Amino acid sequence: SGRGERAYDIYSRLLKERVIFLVGPVNDVTANLVVAQLLFLEAEN
């Protein structure tokens, strides 16, 4: 949907600006996502 794409674009834009947004409890899934984003940003340097 257009709304889903827009939400994805916002998070992509934040990541491009080196902003990682974490909301809610930290569990295995969210921790893995944050680590993957950090590794992605490190690889871009």
HUDA-V809796 format. One record per residue. N is the residue number from 1. RES is the residue in three letters. BURIAL is b if it has 24 or more other C-alpha atoms within 12 Angstrom, else e. Layout:
n = {N,N}
res = {RES,RES}
burial = {BURIAL,BURIAL}
This chain:
n = {1,2,3,4,5,6,7,8,9,10,11,12,13,14,15,16,17,18,19,20,21,22,23,24,25,26,27,28,29,30,31,32,33,34,35,36,37,38,39,40,41,42,43,44,45}
res = {SER,GLY,ARG,GLY,GLU,ARG,ALA,TYR,ASP,ILE,TYR,SER,ARG,LEU,LEU,LYS,GLU,ARG,VAL,ILE,PHE,LEU,VAL,GLY,PRO,VAL,ASN,ASP,VAL,THR,ALA,ASN,LEU,VAL,VAL,ALA,GLN,LEU,LEU,PHE,LEU,GLU,ALA,GLU,ASN}
burial = {e,e,e,e,e,e,e,e,e,e,e,e,e,e,b,e,e,e,e,b,e,e,e,e,e,e,e,e,e,e,e,e,e,e,e,e,b,e,e,e,e,e,e,e,e}
